[in-house]
Amino acid sequence: MKEEMLFVKGELIGRKVKICECKDPTWSGREGKIVDETKNTFTIEIDGKEKMIAKDIASFEFDLGGRKIKIEGIRLRYRPEDRIKKAR
């Protein structure tokens, strides 16, 4: 759990991500690389195109050194520079 907390507070831009579950089923299972982040959204490059997804409607899976970490998007809903102080 401590490792997950450090991950949540870290830089996410440039990381590969998989959308595990989403309120919009067309997003579920899609994978790509995070290229930008705001308080409420991720911009993910998927198949060469940039797509924007709201953080609070999905759960995301990240690869942390061969270990998969699944995080609810609502836990990531902070501006990147604020997440280090506020994320739990």
HELIX and SHEET records of a PDB file:
HELIX    1   1 LYS A    2  VAL A    8  1                                   7    
HELIX    2   2 LYS A   55  ILE A   57  5                                   3    
HELIX    3   3 GLY A   73  LEU A   76  5                                   4    
HELIX    4   4 PRO A   80  LYS A   86  1                                   7    
SHEET    1   A 6 LYS A  49  ALA A  54  0                                        
SHEET    2   A 6 THR A  41  ILE A  46 -1                                        
SHEET    3   A 6 GLU A  31  GLU A  37 -1                                        
SHEET    4   A 6 LYS A  16  CYS A  22 -1                                        
SHEET    5   A 6 ALA A  58  LEU A  64 -1                                        
SHEET    6   A 6 ARG A  67  GLU A  72 -1                                        
END                                                                             
